[in-house]
Amino acid sequence: MTALRVLQVGAGGMGRAWLGTVAADPDVELVGIVDLDLDAARAGAEHAGDPSLPVGTDLTVLAAETGAQVVLDITVPVAHHPVTLQALHAGLPVLGEKPAAQTVAEALSLAAAAEATGKLFMVSQSRRYNDQLVAFRQHVRGLGAIGGLGTRFAKAPHFGGFREQMDDVLLLDMAIHAFDSARYVLERDPVSVYCESWNPSWSWYRGDAAAAAVFAFEDDIRYVYDGSWCAPGPRPRGTATGGPRVRPAPHCGTATTTRPATSTAPRARRHPPPAWGTRSPGR
């Protein structure tokens, strides 16, 4: 099989992690790196093990010069929309980092552009491939009906850089993992959501670093998220976004799982869930 020719856009901290993965994969060939900072692009080429890799600041130009077949968009979130649009209209499918875009309107426009150009646009959700989350879903399947899921998340990282300047850093850059994990575990789609976000007085982030959300899923299942990125709390080992606890429907008993050390799954409630007040259509 001929290796897929990949052009990566973005050579910052996350970009370097992707460059190492791409360079080690025999199914793909890294053919170039695009970054507004050419020194960062050159450093990325060295990190990938090939200092002679073509680099540039213009996606369209470098894609044409290298014969790229696909684009990896590993830029900062504010650049996801223009970079993805440029790649799609250049006839190139895109695999991007989360979030899809900064706003719902931008994300919908990218979906429309993918449909109009006939090119694939995918967003990476790496937590879905966590072994513990896969095992957790299999366990939930065997418990019977589930009335609700919940995630409590508390962590206090000092990133510096773009994350500390984002409007909704918790929701866009971390909680999105928990939301997608809930979809994966429940094997259903959300139909509405009510969410409030805020920035505690002690927060070092510019935008909101705390949030609470209630999702209504198909079959009238609720998922509740309570999170903070400026408050330390208990954290499972690995890349956890919350620990799982499962309670089945009454006819299945009241067994509760222990929390796997590296799980990224949410907790599950016994059916029926308690009354949480009037359901909101979400914002």
C-alpha positions as CSV (number, residue, x, y, z in Angstrom):
1,M,0.0,0.0,0.0
2,T,1.3,3.5,-0.9
3,A,1.8,5.7,2.1
4,L,-0.6,8.6,2.4
5,R,1.2,11.9,1.8
6,V,0.5,14.2,4.8
7,L,1.0,17.9,5.2
8,Q,0.9,19.1,8.8
9,V,-0.2,22.7,9.7
10,G,1.0,23.7,13.2
11,A,4.4,22.9,14.8
12,G,3.8,24.1,18.4
13,G,3.8,21.9,21.5
14,M,0.8,19.8,20.4
15,G,2.1,19.8,16.8
16,R,5.4,18.3,17.9
17,A,3.5,15.4,19.6
18,W,1.6,14.8,16.3
19,L,4.8,15.0,14.3
20,G,6.4,12.2,16.3
21,T,3.3,10.0,15.8
22,V,3.1,10.7,12.1
23,A,6.9,10.1,11.5
24,A,6.6,6.7,13.3
25,D,3.6,5.5,11.2
26,P,4.5,3.4,8.1
27,D,1.1,4.1,6.6
28,V,1.7,7.8,6.2
29,E,4.5,10.0,4.8
30,L,5.1,13.5,6.2
31,V,5.8,15.6,3.2
32,G,5.9,19.1,4.8
33,I,5.2,21.4,7.7
34,V,3.3,24.7,7.6
35,D,3.6,27.3,10.4
36,L,3.5,31.0,10.6
37,D,6.8,30.8,12.5
38,L,9.3,29.2,10.1
39,D,11.7,28.6,12.9
40,A,9.1,26.5,14.6
41,A,8.4,24.6,11.4
42,R,12.1,23.9,10.9
43,A,12.4,22.7,14.6
44,G,9.4,20.5,13.9
45,A,11.1,18.9,10.9
46,E,14.1,18.1,13.1
47,H,11.8,16.7,15.7
48,A,10.3,14.4,13.1
49,G,13.7,13.2,12.2
50,D,14.1,14.9,8.8
51,P,15.5,18.4,8.8
52,S,15.3,18.5,5.0
53,L,11.4,18.4,5.1
54,P,9.9,21.3,3.1
55,V,8.5,24.0,5.3
56,G,6.4,27.1,4.6
57,T,3.8,29.6,5.8
58,D,1.2,29.0,3.1
59,L,-0.8,25.8,3.2
60,T,-2.0,25.9,-0.4
61,V,1.4,26.6,-1.9
62,L,3.2,23.9,0.1
63,A,0.5,21.4,-0.5
64,A,0.9,21.9,-4.3
65,E,4.7,21.8,-4.1
66,T,4.7,18.5,-2.1
67,G,1.8,16.7,-3.7
68,A,0.1,16.4,-0.3
69,Q,-3.0,14.2,-0.1
70,V,-4.3,15.1,3.3
71,V,-3.9,17.9,5.9
72,L,-3.4,17.6,9.6
73,D,-4.7,20.8,11.3
74,I,-2.8,21.1,14.6
75,T,-3.1,24.8,15.0
76,V,-4.4,26.8,18.0
77,P,-8.3,26.7,18.2
78,V,-8.8,30.2,16.8
79,A,-7.0,29.1,13.5
80,H,-9.1,25.9,13.0
81,H,-11.8,27.5,11.0
82,P,-9.6,29.4,8.4
83,V,-7.0,26.6,8.1
84,T,-9.7,23.9,7.5
85,L,-11.6,26.0,5.0
86,Q,-8.4,26.7,3.1
87,A,-7.5,23.0,3.0
88,L,-11.0,21.8,2.0
89,H,-11.3,24.3,-0.8
90,A,-7.8,23.2,-2.0
91,G,-9.3,19.8,-2.5
92,L,-7.7,18.2,0.6
93,P,-9.4,16.2,3.3
94,V,-8.6,17.4,6.9
95,L,-8.0,15.7,10.2
96,G,-8.1,18.3,12.9
97,E,-7.5,18.7,16.6
98,K,-10.5,19.5,18.8
99,P,-12.4,21.7,19.1
100,A,-13.8,21.7,15.5
101,A,-13.9,25.5,15.8
102,Q,-14.3,28.4,18.2
103,T,-18.1,28.6,17.8
104,V,-21.1,26.5,16.7
105,A,-21.6,28.8,13.7
106,E,-18.0,28.2,12.5
107,A,-18.2,24.5,13.1
108,L,-21.4,24.3,11.0
109,S,-19.8,26.2,8.2
110,L,-16.9,23.7,8.2
111,A,-19.4,20.9,7.9
112,A,-21.1,22.7,5.1
113,A,-17.8,23.2,3.3
114,A,-16.9,19.5,3.6
115,E,-20.3,18.7,2.1
116,A,-19.9,21.2,-0.7
117,T,-16.3,20.2,-1.6
118,G,-16.9,16.5,-1.2
119,K,-13.8,16.2,1.1
120,L,-13.7,14.5,4.5
121,F,-13.4,16.7,7.6
122,M,-12.7,14.8,10.8
123,V,-12.0,15.9,14.4
124,S,-9.7,13.9,16.6
125,Q,-11.3,12.6,19.8
126,S,-8.4,10.5,21.2
127,R,-10.2,9.5,24.5
128,R,-12.6,7.3,22.5
129,Y,-9.6,4.9,21.9
130,N,-8.7,4.7,25.6
131,D,-8.7,1.0,26.5
132,Q,-10.3,1.6,29.8
133,L,-13.2,3.6,28.2
134,V,-13.9,0.8,25.8
135,A,-13.9,-1.7,28.7
136,F,-16.2,0.6,30.7
137,R,-18.8,0.8,27.8
138,Q,-18.8,-3.0,27.6
139,H,-19.4,-3.2,31.3
140,V,-22.3,-0.7,31.1
141,R,-23.9,-2.7,28.3
142,G,-24.1,-5.7,30.6
143,L,-25.8,-3.8,33.5
144,G,-29.1,-3.1,31.7
145,A,-30.9,0.3,31.5
146,I,-29.0,3.4,32.6
147,G,-30.9,6.4,34.0
148,G,-28.1,8.9,33.9
149,L,-24.4,9.7,33.7
150,G,-22.3,12.2,35.6
151,T,-18.8,13.6,35.5
152,R,-17.0,15.6,38.2
153,F,-13.7,17.1,37.1
154,A,-11.2,19.2,39.0
155,K,-7.7,20.1,37.9
156,A,-5.6,23.2,38.2
157,P,-2.9,23.3,35.4
158,H,-0.9,26.4,34.6
159,F,-0.4,26.1,30.8
160,G,0.5,29.6,29.8
161,G,0.1,30.4,26.1
162,F,-3.2,30.4,24.2
163,R,-5.2,28.3,26.6
164,E,-5.0,30.9,29.3
165,Q,-6.4,33.4,26.8
166,M,-9.4,31.4,25.5
167,D,-13.0,32.5,26.2
168,D,-14.2,29.1,27.3
169,V,-11.1,27.1,28.0
170,L,-12.7,24.3,30.1
171,L,-15.6,23.7,27.7
172,L,-13.6,23.8,24.4
173,D,-10.3,22.3,25.4
174,M,-11.1,19.7,28.1
175,A,-14.8,19.1,28.8
176,I,-15.4,18.2,25.2
177,H,-13.6,14.9,26.0
178,A,-16.0,14.1,28.7
179,F,-19.0,15.1,26.5
180,D,-17.8,12.8,23.7
181,S,-17.1,10.0,26.3
182,A,-20.7,10.3,27.4
183,R,-22.0,9.9,23.8
184,Y,-19.7,6.9,23.4
185,V,-20.7,5.1,26.6
186,L,-24.4,5.8,26.2
187,E,-24.4,5.0,22.5
188,R,-26.9,7.8,22.0
189,D,-26.9,11.4,20.9
190,P,-27.8,14.4,23.0
191,V,-31.0,16.3,22.1
192,S,-30.7,19.4,24.3
193,V,-28.3,21.0,26.8
194,Y,-28.4,23.7,29.4
195,C,-25.0,25.0,30.5
196,E,-23.6,27.8,32.6
197,S,-19.9,28.7,32.7
198,W,-18.1,31.2,34.9
199,N,-14.6,32.3,36.0
200,P,-13.9,32.0,39.7
201,S,-12.3,35.0,41.4
202,W,-9.0,33.1,41.9
203,S,-8.7,31.9,38.4
204,W,-5.6,32.7,36.3
205,Y,-7.4,32.2,33.0
206,R,-8.9,35.2,31.1
207,G,-12.0,33.3,30.1
208,D,-14.4,30.9,31.9
209,A,-12.5,28.1,33.7
210,A,-15.5,26.4,35.4
211,A,-18.8,25.0,34.1
212,A,-21.9,23.0,34.9
213,A,-24.1,21.4,32.2
214,V,-27.1,19.1,32.0
215,F,-27.6,17.2,28.7
216,A,-30.8,15.4,27.7
217,F,-30.0,12.4,25.6
218,E,-32.2,10.1,23.5
219,D,-34.5,7.9,25.6
220,D,-34.7,10.7,28.2
221,I,-31.3,9.9,29.7
222,R,-29.5,12.8,31.5
223,Y,-25.8,13.5,31.6
224,V,-24.6,16.0,34.2
225,Y,-21.1,17.6,34.0
226,D,-19.5,19.6,36.8
227,G,-16.0,20.8,36.1
228,S,-13.2,23.3,37.0
229,W,-9.8,23.9,35.5
230,C,-8.7,26.1,38.3
231,A,-9.4,23.9,41.3
232,P,-7.2,20.9,42.2
233,G,-9.0,17.6,43.0
234,P,-8.6,13.9,43.0
235,R,-7.5,12.6,39.6
236,P,-7.0,9.1,38.3
237,R,-3.6,8.3,36.8
238,G,-3.2,8.9,33.1
239,T,-5.2,11.3,31.0
240,A,-8.4,11.3,33.1
241,T,-11.4,13.5,32.5
242,G,-13.4,12.1,35.3
243,G,-13.9,8.7,37.1
244,P,-16.7,6.2,36.3
245,R,-19.3,4.9,38.7
246,V,-22.1,2.7,37.4
247,R,-25.5,2.0,38.9
248,P,-28.0,-0.1,36.9
249,A,-31.7,0.1,36.8
250,P,-33.6,-1.2,39.9
251,H,-34.4,-4.6,38.4
252,C,-30.7,-5.2,37.9
253,G,-29.7,-4.6,41.5
254,T,-27.5,-1.8,42.9
255,A,-24.0,-2.9,42.0
256,T,-21.4,-0.1,41.7
257,T,-18.1,-0.4,39.9
258,T,-14.8,0.8,41.3
259,R,-13.0,3.4,39.3
260,P,-10.4,2.1,36.9
261,A,-7.2,4.0,37.5
262,T,-6.8,5.4,34.0
263,S,-10.4,5.6,32.9
264,T,-11.8,8.7,31.1
265,A,-15.4,7.6,31.4
266,P,-18.2,9.4,33.2
267,R,-20.1,8.1,36.2
268,A,-23.5,6.5,35.6
269,R,-26.6,6.8,37.8
270,R,-29.3,4.2,38.6
271,H,-32.6,4.6,36.7
272,P,-34.9,6.5,37.4
273,P,-32.8,9.6,38.0
274,P,-33.9,12.1,40.7
275,A,-35.9,15.2,39.6
276,W,-33.6,17.9,38.4
277,G,-36.2,20.5,37.7
278,T,-37.7,21.7,34.4
279,R,-35.8,20.6,31.3
280,S,-34.2,23.4,29.4
281,P,-33.9,23.6,25.6
282,G,-30.3,24.6,26.1
283,R,-28.3,27.5,24.7
